[in-house]
Amino acid sequence: MGGGKLNTLMHLALVVILIASLFGGFLQVSSSPLEHVTVYVNNNISPGTDMWVHCHSDDRDLGVQKVAFEQNFSWDFWLWIHMERSKRYWCHVWWLDSKGKFIDGTFDMYKGSRDIEGCGKQCSRFARLEGIYIVEGGKLEFAYPWNQK
């Protein structure tokens, strides 16, 4: 009888270990599909030049923000990695050049299909004289020119 109890306990322990490993593997895969993402829009246009940024998504309006030179505007959101490749924030950005000419453009500042892998949890954008640059894969790349009028 003592051997029977030992076999039953060993079988029970094996079943518990098997179930724990199955659910542990499942939980490990699905425990982090939610990512906290922050997007930064930096003003690197020129000293003394302010820019204005108005960003939106399909369900969120971030309002108009004034951003001084070498400052940034940022926002964050939670993203379901496996379900929100279509997540998008677009921003209208404008400023006045040294002659008072209005310069602007509307750009995808966050685009899930590009940025989930491209910038991960910290997405930096830089407004410069030529247009918008993005950091992708650790490298600064030109992304969008300003509107030409």
Buried (B, 14 or more C-beta within 10 A) or exposed (E): EEEEEEEEEEEEEEEEEEEEEEEEEEEEEEEEEEBEBBBBBBBBBEEEBEBBBBBBBEEEEBEEBEBEBEBBBBBEBEBEBEEBBEBBBBBBBBBBEEEEEEBBBBBBBBBBEBBBEBBEEEBBBBBBEEBBBBBBEEEEEEBBEBEEE
